Amino acid sequence: MNVGILGTGNLAVTLGRAWAQAGHSLVVAGRDPVHAARAADRIGPAAEAVEAADLPGRADVLVIAVAWEGLEAALHLVGASEGSLAGTTVIDCTNPVDYTTYELKPANGSAAALVAGTAPGAHVVKALHLFAGASWPYAGPQESAPVVAICGDDADALDRAAALVRDLGGRPAAVGGLASARQLEEAAGFVMRVVASGHNPRLAVPDVDPALLRAAQTTAG
């Protein structure tokens, strides 16, 4: 798969390296061509830096790994509003949480909804915003692999996103349409609040085994 990465920071590089190890080719772009070239070099020989305007035509899937404040500008760079991403799977990794208040910065909707509204015809999937880049690639026991919640309205786009999550070592969990993106983004704020309180967020939610739950429901029925 040809994976385009819009962004040149640590998350972009970490994801790029993991996908390169899984056999994908990468094209990288950002605001600064020098930073894009540096990011591609850090990813390795499977990656190439390109001009932002050329990114949509070079990628089967476009991954957005930029800060919330730079999201609209990044979309403008690739010509999203002119339809350059129509028909393309676009994975939005933006984490639009205020690190001081832990509230979402968008007053309504979500970062993923902003992407969809700015890029007519794009098949947007929300994914990979909750785990830090250092989480990838995961190489431990599969039963302990991170579960990555994803959401989107296009089945093929969800399948492509799920495949890329599996290539990172994660387990994809499709949890609904793109309208669910705000809830997924708010989950990042919740995790930050728990960490700030001095606790492990893994212990802040119930430990529920779906198989045991189904078995109990079957017995009750």
Secondary structure by P-SEA (a helix, b strand, c coil): cbbbbccccaaaaaaaaaaaaabbbbbbbcccaaaaaaaaaaacccbbbbccccccccccbbbbbccccaaaaaaaaaccccccccccbbbbccccccccccccccccccaaaaaaaacccccccccccccccccccccccccccbbbbbbbccaaaaaaaaaaaaaacbbbbbcccccaaaaaaaaaaaaaaaaaaccccccccccccaaaaaaaaaaac
